[in-house]
Amino acid sequence: MKVMKYFAVASLALFAACNNEENPVLPEGNQPVDVVVALNTTQVGTRAAMGDLQGKVEDQAAASLEKVHVYLTDKDGKITVAEEFVKNDANWSKLINATAISATANPGGYKFKNVDNTAKIAVVICNPQGAIATEKTNIAAIADYALRPQISEVIYADAKELTVLNQEPYGVDPQQDKRTVKAAEFTLAGNMNRFQVLGTKFNKIEWTQDGKTAAETWQKTWMTNNAGKTAAEALAAFVEAVGKYDAKTGKSPKEAEWKKYFQVVDVTAENTGIVMNRFYNKFHVSDRSSNGLMHAKTYAGGRYDFTNGTFKPDVNTDLSDVASYYQANGFTFDGTKAAAFNFFTDKVTNYGKNGDAPTLHFIFKEGGR
């Protein structure tokens, strides 16, 4: 599974408007500016999206985007402009546009007019949770976003510094007065990750009816024929004689001998659930970072209910809808269904190297009951 790193704020310098004799430009001073924001979603895939907990999603299929919040902030994060865009409204196709802002014909982007010139950064949040934040509040005040299982609730976000695009006429004398136009252009790619389990089958190795007794007899006979050898050496000799079962090939290289003692038993019907453990449940919008590590070191003490699959990694927070799949009668995956889980990885230090990567735990009926 590919880990897709989240959007880092681009380190883009702000280019100051220049003056020259051929194109006189009014110094920006306290004059308002226009800001163009465009969002290209052509690279957004559904590694992190799903319809329901058994919904199969093709890798990199088009993701669902229903709503976007756009914020313009000053250098300290104070919101100067807050605008909500809803799919299919009048301005949706202007914002969600793959055409470059700089294109000479029908350029992409939505233009915010008469913006306070303290605006330095544009922030976009796709499929936001909750109402849009109000102007004059700080972007850091937006509550952490939580994981969601549904395809229409997948979160994407990015932030970029505004750069000068051009100058355009305004005022009563367009030949003398020029308005600064700034821009931020986003190419949005999926940020979250997804576990998707398909075609699951579980086997375990058991002794044949007389296999254990026959194996003990084999080792005793070997020790009689090899005086002075230990039981551990006898066991090693037995393993060498029958071969080790290879999970990839589904057999031992010495299959005929191995089958005298062992058998493979299908226990798929005994599997009652899958749990995702050790994952980040929250996403901090202002700096695009993951937080809220959920890690159940034990399933005891109310963390996991084996009767219905309720999963509370910290005992208090019920994350069953995003981190636990349960089916009382076992799985019947045939490649058309999936057990799927989303998780955040943004700005996790040494992701996957120090135990910070999520794990999947498969739950089985105790004793086949």
N, C-alpha and C positions, 0 to 999 in steps of 0.2 A: 504494500500500500504506500503510495507516494505521499509524503508529507508536503503540503503546500504551504509555504511560509506566507504570513500575512503581509498586508500592505505596510511598508515602511514609509514614513513621510519623506518625500523627495527633498533633497537639499538643493533647492533651486534658488539662485540669486534673484533679487528683485532688480530689474533694470529700470533705471530712472529715465524719464522722458527727457529728450535732448532738444536743444534749440539750435536752429541754424537759420540762415537768411532766407532760404527757399521755403521753409516750412515752420513758421513761427508757432511756438506752443506756449500757451499760458502756463506759468509755473503752477504745479498742483496745489500747493498751499493748503487751504481749507476747502478747496473746491471738491464737490462730490465726484465719484468715478462710476463708470459702468463696469460690471463684472459678468463675464460669460463663463458658464459652467456646462461642460458636456460629459456625458457618461456613456462609454462604449462598453456594452455587455457581451460582445461577441465571444469572449473567451470564458464566460462563466459556464461552469459545468456543474453536475450534480453529485460530485463525490460526497458531498455532505447533505444531500437532500433525499427525501423519500416520501412516498405517499402515506404509508402506514407501516407498522412494524413488520409486515410480511410483504411489503411492496418491493418488487425488483426494479432497480434503476440501472440503466446502461451507463457505463463509465463515460463521463463528459457529455451526457445528454443535456439538452437545454434546461436551465433552471427556471423556476417560476419567480417572477418579480412583480409584486403587486403595488408596492408603495415605496417612495424614496423621500427621505428628509435631507434637505440641503441647508447647511449653516455656513455663514461667513463670520469669521471671528477676527478680533485684533490679535496682536502678538501674544497677549496674555491669556487668550482663550475666551474672552468676553464676546458673547454672541451679538453681532450687529444686525444680521439678517437671518431669519428662520422661515423656511418655505417648505410646504408639503406638496408632493406631486403624487397623484394617484393614477394608476394605469388607465389609459384611454381618455384621460381628461384633456383639455385643450392644449396644455403645454407639455404633455408627456413626450410626444415625439420630438420636441425640441431638445429636451434634456437627454433623453435616451436616444443617442444618435451616434452612429459610427463614423460620420463624416467629420473630418478635422475642423476645428474652429478656424484655422487659418485658410481654409479652402476659399478660393475666389468666387466660386459659384455655389450658392445654397449652403453656406457653412453650417456646421452643427453647433449645438449649444443653446441654452436658454440664457437670455440677458436680464440681469438684475440692474435696474436703472437707479440713478441718484443714490448710490451707496456711499456711506460715510467712508472717507479715505483712510480711516484707521484700519479698515478691513485688510488683513494680511494673509489669511488662511481660509481655504474652502474645505468643508467636511461633508462627505456624503455617507448616508446610512441607508442601506437597502433592506426592505422588509423590517422596518423598525418596530420595536415593541413599545407600546404606550404612545401617549400624545406627544406632539412636537414640543420641544423646549421653547420658552419664550425669549424674546430679545432682552438684552442686558444681563441675562444670567450667564454663568460660565459653563463652557462645554463639559468641564469636569464634573458638573453636578448631574449630568445624565446618568441615571442608575445603571449599574452593571446589567448586561443582557444575559439571559439564561439560555441554555440549550433548548431546542425545540425539535420534535420528531417530524413535523409535517413539512412537506416541500414548500408550501407557501409561507413558512415562518423562518426559513433559513436566513441568517444574517450575513451581510457583507458590509464592510465599511472601509473608508480610506480618507486621507487628508493630504492636501498639498498646499504649498505656498502659492500665492497669486503672482503671476508674472505679467509684465506689461505686454499687451498684444499690439496696440496701435493707438492712434489718436483720431478722433472723429469730430466733425463740426457740431457746435451747439451754440445756443444763445442767439442774440439778435444779429450778430455779425459773424457768420460761420467762417468767413475768411480770416478773421483775427483770433477768434476764440476756439480752442480745441479741447475736447474732453478726453481724458485718459481712459483707456479701456484695458482692464486687466482680465486675466483668464486663468482657469484651472481645467485641465483636461484629464479625465480618468479613464483608464482601461481596466475594467474590473474583472478580476479572476477570482475563482472560489478560494476561500480561506480556510474553511473548516475541513475536517477529514471524516471519513466514514468507514466503519466496518460493515461489510455485507456478506453474510454467510449463506451460501447456496448449496443445495445437494448434499446436505450433511448426512453422514453415515458413521456409526460408532461400532467398533469391534473391540473385544477383549480376548486375551489368550487364556485358556483354561487347560487343565489336565484332561486327557481322555479318561474314560472310566477306570482303566487300570494303569494309566500313565504314571502317576506318582509312585506307585509301588514298583513298577518296572524300572523307573529311573533310580530309585533307591537300591534296587537289586543290581543294576548296572554298575553303580559306583562302588558298592561293596565288593563285587567281583573284581573290579579294576584294582582296588586296594589290596586284595588277596594276591593278585598277579603282580603287584608292584610294591613289594615289601618296603616299609619305611616311609611311604608316601603319606601325606596328610589328607584329611577330608576335603580341604580347600582345593588341593591339587586334583583330587578325584572329581570334584565338581567342575573344575576347569576343563578336565579331559572329557567329561560328559558333554559340556557345551560345545567343545570342538568337534565332537563326534556327530552331534545332531544338527549343528549349525544354529545361527541366530536368525530369528524372524526379521525380515526386512519389510517395514511398513510401506515403503514405496512400491515394492514389487508384489506385496501381499503373500509372500512365502519365504521359506528358508532355502538357501542354496543347496541344502541337503534334504530336500523336501520329503522324500520317502522315509528317511530315518526320523525326521522331526515329527512326522505325523503318527509315529508309533507312541508318542508320549503326549503330544499337545494337539489342541484344536482351536480354531478361530470361531468365536461365537458373536453373532450380530446382536448388539444390545441397544440399537437405535430406539427401540420402543421404550426403553427405560429412561431415555433422556427427557427431562421435564422442563428444561430452561437454559438460557444463556444469560450471563451477567457480564456487563462491562465494568471493570474496576480500575481504580487509580486513573482518574481522568479529571480534566479541568471543566467545571460546569459553568463558569461565568466568563464574560467578555467585557473588558473595560473600554468603552468607546473612545475616551479622550486620548488615550495613548495606544490603542489597538493591542492590548495585552490580555493574556489569559490569566485568570486567577480562580480561586475557589477549588483547590485540589480536593477531590473526593476520593478517599481511600479507606476501604473497609479491610482492616488487617485480619478481622475475623467476621464470620457471618452470624456469630452468636449475639445474644443480648439484644435482640430485636432488629438487627441490621438486615436480615433476610428471612422472609417467611417462606418456608419450603412447601407450604400448602397452597399458596396462591401467587408466589413470585414477587411480593412486595419488597422493594429494595430501598433501604435507608442507610446509605454508607456511613453517615455520622449519627445514626440512630433517630435524628429528628427530621431530616429533609427527605421527603418521599420523591425519589427519582425513578420510579418504576416505569414511567412512560418513555423515558429516554435511555435508561441504562439496564433494563431488565426485560427479557422476553420469556414468557411462561406459557406453557400449554400442557394441561393436565394429562392428556393422552399421548404425549410424546410428539416429536416432529414428524412431519410427512413431506419433507422437502423433495421436490422432483425437478428442481431447476427453474421453476416458474415463480417460486416464492423465495422470500429471504427473511432472515432476522438481521436487522440493521441498526446501527448506532452511530450518532454523530458525536464529535468531541472537538474541543478547541486546543490549539497548540501554539498560538501566537506568542512570540517572545518568551517561550519557555527555555530557560538556560539548559544547554546540553540535553536537549530533547532526545529521549530514547537511550541515553548513555548512562544515566544515574537512576534508572527506575521510574522516570517521569512519563514513559509511554504507557497508554492504556493496555490492559490485558483482558482477554475474554475467558471467562470461567464457565465450564459446562456442568450443569447440575443434573444428577441422576437420582432416580428413585432408590432409596436405601433398601438394599436386599431385594430389589426387583418389585417392591411393593409400591 
